[in-house]
Amino acid sequence: MFSFGPLTFHALGKTNLNNGFQHSILISALRGLAAVQVLAAHLRAQLFPGLSTLSDPSHWYQALAFFTGFAHQAVVVFFLLSGWLVGGSLLNRMREPGVMLHYAIDRLTRLWIVLIPCFVITLMVGLYIGTADVSHLSFSPADEYSIAAFVGNLFGLQDMLVPRYGGNFALWSLANETWYYVLFPLLVLPHLDKRPVARMAALGALVVIAHFLSFRIVLYSVIWLLGVVASRVRVEAGRGVRAGIVLALAALSVYFRMAGSNDILTEKSFVQDGVFSIVFLVFLSSQQFPADQTRMATRLAARLGNLLAPFSFTLYVIHVPLLVLLRHLYAPVRTAHLSPGHVADLLVYGAFFTLILVAAYALYWPFEAQTPKVRKLLKRTWATWGKPAGAA
């Protein structure tokens, strides 16, 4: 325990994943809102001209451009929450037998149950609009609809060995996520396995993989790891101090939105994202107390999280192909932008937004929603195969 001004930091023996705590409710709500923000940003960028290209934009379009301009921060939040949840839960189970096998099954099912059907839908959209050609099977790593691109995107190799499947530009961040899932166990294994050979093997694999990854992915692993570290810290602060942290976080978000680097994560944006991450994680760690379900704000956050968080990954992966399909179906925006001066075009934006949300929610049920069942089946099957012959 140590104090820093009005903040007192307590180290936790285990990551607190109790759903009845305030920070867990906020994590669910933030996961959902981050996915919605990415959708809103990409939709506006694809349907309307850029704000900087307009000489006298309408007030409503300036407001739309501002409030849909936080996709960069939303992706950083995804990484932080992933580190908190994935890394923190792995640390909690590190002493359990078969933990790495269970971890591998959990991570692969998390990704592939969503990615495989979404890639199939992406291919179907490509065939419908004429951008894909399956008259012959392609294995070319340069073809965004090839078998190589399909498999490569499943293993996080987009932008390294293959293009993003079907031109889905949102898939770039999944390469980061996939490799953080791989690197983190290699980072912690040497601290658990006392055998020198095992330690050297884990560290050697870590160094080799990091060497072949892009510098951007390795650099932003620091952000992911900050989420892991923060999951083991509880910050004690008064209500007024917590409110001040929220205001500071909001001010930083707006400042970086207006004056920072908001393109795909780069070395240039790393410092600003590091500052944002630290303040965000102090805020989240300060919320580690039992939630007061009598408060209206808590109930609203819980409902929002319960609604949006379950299908946030599906929404993130599938929204670009659905947007491409809707643009093709609605002739006025096939080759042109909506008008930022006509309020009626805001209704078109709203209709696209709603249709994509509903479609993603519908796709969640047959695939992502079945993840727990598939994990249970795979673990039970593996346990059965792993039994010695004749064992009960």
N, C-alpha and C positions, 0 to 999 in steps of 0.2 A: 504494500500500500504506500502511495505517496501523494502529496497534495501539490497542486499547481494553482495558486490563487484560490478562487472559490470552487475549484474542481478537486475531487478526491478520486484517485484511480485505484481500483481493487483488482488484483489478478484473480482469475477464476480457475479452478481445477478442471472444469469441463465447460464446454460451450453450452450456453443456456438456450435450448431449443424448445422451451415450454411455450405452447401455443397460447396459454393464458396470460402471457406477459405482454406489456405494451409494445416492446420492440418487435415481437413476432407479428403482432397485428400490423404494425407499420411496414414490416418487411413485405408482407403479402400485398398490402395496398400499393407500395412503391414498385414492386415487380409489375403489377398490372398497369399502373400509370406510366411507367417507363416504356412499356410496349406500345401503349396507346399514343404516347408522345412521338415515338419513332414512326408509327403509322401516319399520324397527323402531319409530321414534317415531310415525309416522303411524298405523301399525297399532295400537299400544297406545292412542293417543288416540281412535281410532274404535271400538275394541272394548270398552274399559274406561272407567269413569267417571274423572274427574279426581281426582288424589290429594288436592287441596285440598278436595274435597267430602266426603271420608270422615273420620269421627270417630276410627275405630280401625282403620286399614288393616293387613292382614297383613304380616308381615316380607317374604315373598316378593314381594308386590306393591310394597312400598316399594323393594325391590332392582330390580325390573323397571322401575319408573318412573324410578329414578335412572339406570340404565345405558342407557335408551332416551331420555334427555333431552338429548342433545347434538346434536340436528338443526341448531340454530342455528350452532354451531361447525362442523358438517359443511359447511354451505353456504358459510361463510367460507373453509374449506379449498378447496372447489371453485373459488371465485373466484381464490384465490392460485395454485393449480396451473394454472388456465387462463391467467392472466397469465404465469406462468413458461413454460409450454409454447407457447401460441399467440403471445404477444407476443415471447418469446425466439426462437422459430423464425423469425418474420418479420424480426426484426432481423438474424438470421444471413444472410438471403437478400436483404436490401434492395438490394444492388448487382447482383443477377441480372436479366437481361432478362425482361420479362413477369411480374415478381414479383407485382404487384398483381392481375393476372388469375388467376394460380395461387392466390393467397391467397383471392380471392373464390370460386373453385371449391371450394377446400378447406373454407371456412367454410360455404358453402351446403350442400354435400353432407353435412358433419358434422351439420348440423341437420335438413335435410329428409328424408334417407334414414331417419331415425328418426321424425321428427315426423309425416310424412304417413301412414305405416301405423298409427302409434299413434292418430292422430286418427280414422282409419277404424274402428279397433277400438273407440275410445271411442264413436263414433256407433252402432256395432252393439250395444254394451252398453246405451246409452241407449234404443235401440229395443226391446231385449229386456225391460228393466225398466220401460219405459213413460215415461221422462222425456224422450224425444226424439220428435218428430212430423215425419215427412217426407211427410205427405199433400200438402204444398205447399212449394215452395222458399222459404226465408226468407233475406232479405238484411239483416234488421234487426240493427244493431250491439248491440242489447240482448238478442238471443236467443243463448244460449251454444252452440247447435247450428247457427247460421246459416252461410251461405257467408261472410259478413263476418267472423264469429268464426274460422272455419277459416283464412281467408287472413290475417287480422290476427294470429293467433297464430304463423303461419309467419314473419311479419316482426317479431315482438317487440312488438306493439302492445297486448297484453293489459294490462288495468288502466289503459290510457290511452284507447284508442278502442273497445275491445271487451272482453267478459269473457273469462275463461280458458275455453278450449274444453271443453265438456262438463262444466263444473264441476270440472275437474282443478286443484285448488288448488296443486299443486306447480309449476305452470307459471309462477308469478310470477317465479321467479329466472331463467327463460330470457329474459325481457325484458331484464334486466340483461346477461346474457351476449351476447345478440344485438347490443345497442347498443355494448358494449365492443369487439366485433369490428369495428364500423363506425367508432367514434371513434378507435381507436388508429392506424390508417393515416393518418387525417387529421392526427393529432398529429405523426407522424414525417415525413410527406411534405415539409413546409416545410424540414426540415433536409437534404433530399437534392436537391430540385429548385431550381436556382439562379435560375430564371425568376421575376421578381417577380409576374407575373400568376398563375402556378401556386401560388406561396406564399400569395398573398392569397385565392385561390379555396379552397384547403384550409383555411386558418384561418377564412374566412367560413363555410364549410360546417360546420366544427366548432362555431362559436359558435351558428349557427342551430339545429343539431340539439340541442345541449345546452340551449338555451333552451326547446325544446318538450318535452324529456324531464322526467320527474318529478325533483324535487330528490333523492329517495332514490337513484335510479339514478346521477345525476351524482356524488353524494357518495361512493357506494361504488365508483365508478370508481377512486378513490384506492387502495382495497384491491387492486383488480385490477392497477393500475400498480405497486404495491409488489412484486407477484409478478414483474412484468417486470424491475424494477430488480434484485431479488435474484437473478434468473437470471444476471446478469453479475457476481456477487460470490462469491468462494470464501472461506470463513472457516476459518482454521487454528486448531485448538484441540486440546489434549491429550484423551486418553480420559476422564479424570476430569471435565474441564470440559464435554465433550459430554454426559456422564451428568448433570451438574448442569443443563444446559439442558433436557434431557428432563424432569427432575423439576420444574423451574420451569414448563415448558409444561403438564405434567399438573396442577400445583397451580393455575395460572391457569384451566385448563379447568374444573376442579371448582368453583373459587370463582365464576367467571362463570355456571356452570350453576346454582349454588345462590343466588347473590345478585345476578346481573346481569339484563340485559334479554334475554330469550330468545324474543321473538316475531319476526315478520317484521322484517327489517333496517330500522331507523329512525335518525333523528338521535340518539335517546337511546342506542342501542346502538353507535354509531359509535366512540366513544372506547374502550370495552372491546374492540371488535373490532380496532381499530388496535393496541392493546397486544398482544393475542393474536397478531395477524398478524406483528408485528415479531419476537416471540420465536419463533414458528413458522418464520419465514424464516431467522432466524439458525441455528436447528437444522438446517433443510434444507441451507443453504449450508455448514454445517460437515460435511456428509456427502459432500462432493464428493471422494471418493477411490475408487480401484478396489476393487470389492467383493471380500471374502474369501469365496469360495464354499465354503470348508471349514467355515465357521461354521454351526452349526445354525440360528441365528436368521436369518442371511442367506438360507439356502435356504428356510426357511419363509416369509419375507417375499416372496421371488421367486415361490414357488408360489401364495401368496395373491394376489399381483398378477396373475399370469398367468391365474388363475381368474376373479377378480372384475372387474378393470379393463376388459377388453374389452367387457363388456355393462353397465357401470355407467350409461352414459347411457340405454340402453334401459330399465333398471330404474327409473331416476329418473323417466322420462316416463310409463311405463305402469303403475306400481304403484298409483296411485290408481284408475284405471278397473277394474283387476283386483280391488282391494279392494272396490269398490262391487259388482261382480258377485258376489263370494264372499259378501258380506253378504246379497245378495238370495237366493242359493241356499241359505244356511243360515238357516232360519227363525228360530231363537232370537235372532239378532242383527239381524234386519231393523229392528226398532223399539225394541230394548232393548240394554243393555250386558251383557257377561259379568260374572260375579261376581268381584270382587277377593279374595274370601274362600275360593273353591273352587279348590283346586290343579288339579282336572280341567279347569277353564276355561283354565289355562295351556297345556294340551295343544291346545286349540282355537286359541289364539294361535299356537302353534308350527306347527300344521298350515297355517294361513293363510300364515304367514311362508314356510314351505317351498314351498307351492304357487305363491306369487307369484314366488319366486326361480326356480323351475324354469320357469314360464311365460315369464318375462322372458328367461331363457337360451335357451329355444326360439325366441323371437321375434328374438333377436339374430342368429341364423344366416342367415335369408333377407334381412335388411335391413342392420343395422349392420355385420355382418361383410363385406358386399360393398362397403363404402365405398371401399377402395383401388382396386378394379376400376372402379367408376363414375368415380372421379376420373381415373384413367388414360385411360378412354374419352373423357371430356369434354375433357380437355386435348389428346388426340390429334386429336379431331374439330375443336376450335377451331383447332389449328395447321394442319390441312388447309384449313379455310375461309379462314384468314388468308393463305394463300399467294397471290401474284400469279398471274393467269391465265397458264398455260404454264410455271410454275415446276416443277422436278422434285420 
